[in-house]
Amino acid sequence: MKRARGAGDEEQAPRQNGSTSRRKGDQEEPASNGDGGEGAFDPGDLQDEDNDPGLRREIRSKYRDLINTIQQNREDMVSLSNNKLTEVLEEANKLFKDVKQAREAALDAQLLVVATDLGKEKASLLFSEGTAFDPAAYAEHLLSFMGLNRLEDADDEQQNGGVDGYLPQDAWHRLSRRAECCFRTAPSFHFMRGSFHAEPPPPKQRIERQRKAPGKEAKRIMPTQLKKMEDSQQDATVKEVERILAYLKGYHQDDPTSPISYYEFVIDPNSFSRTVENIFHTSFLIRDGLARMYLDDAKLPCIAPVEEDEVEAGGSCARKQGIVSINQKIWKELITAFEITETMIQPPSTQDE
């Protein structure tokens, strides 16, 4: 506590820092001497009160008590029959006047968050008049207004969840008279299914549009081209098969006793693509029964032409076909194994030479 001295006193009492707390109202009024001197106001007093640890500790303790009160009495705070939440907020407003530091402001914000959650939950429980509609209660009041005559065992029916009885003849008229006051204008009269003398609308005449006939020439051009293309490819294949058959018969007639190796016949050592084509065209000879394949003593495939009388006698029942797989690696290995240096089937460009 500090006292203000007279104007003649130049020295002031030293300010002591310690654990003693200074409260509002503990300060004494400054004394004035007989010479008419006035008490001097020192702003350091307010600063000491803001930094007083005892006062700050007391405010934080009150904030924590309010937070604990809200959390422990949550159901009472949310209840619509009391205003405890409002009282807590009013107490918090009083404490907020003395908030000077960040720790106290943080506790005030925490209290506000908790109170806001409770306020939201309490607002969800509120409902204004007219928004809540109970169909069972409405039906009960409506039947009572219309004059429902209940039977003697009405109590038993109510316990079973039903209502038994009968309405008087003027029940609906009574309800209509009561509802008339709710409408200022009478509803317009109209037939539910329209007028009795209504005539069906006349049918609309459909206008037929002339369709454009597609050009016949445009349709004929493309199939003709495709047919010519297919015919040209088929003719080229047939000619190549007949040419290979002529080579096979020529080699067989030169030496009928010596078997013709299949790989030596179809492989072209200078062209892998020509080898594939030779295998492809030779397969037609096997399919049509114009040539046959067999294994020699070394279990290697051989090929030989079939005579015309043998083709007619054998028929298509004795024919069997297989699949030949070849790639460039196998092609090179076969050339080395059979020591093939020249092709037995000359390309079409060198046939006449």
Buried (B, 14 or more C-beta within 10 A) or exposed (E): EBEBBBEEEEEEEEEEEEEEBBEEEEEEEBEBEEEEBEEEEBEEEEEBBEEBEEBBEBBBEBBEEBBEBBEEBBEEBBBEEEEBBEEBBEBBEEBBEBBBEEEBEEBBEBBEEBBEEBBEEBEEEEEEEEEEEEEEEEEBEEBEEBBBEBEEEBEEBEEEEEBBEEBEEEBEEBBEEEEEEEEEEEEEEEEEEEEEEEEEEEEEEEEEEEEEEEEEEEEEEEEEEEEEEEEEEEEEEEEBBEBBBEBBBEBBEEEEEEBBBBBBBBBBBEBBEBBBBBBBBBBBBBEBBBBBBEEEEEEBBBBBBBEEEEBEEEEEEEEEEEEBEBEEEEBEEBBEEBEBEEBBBBEEEEEEE
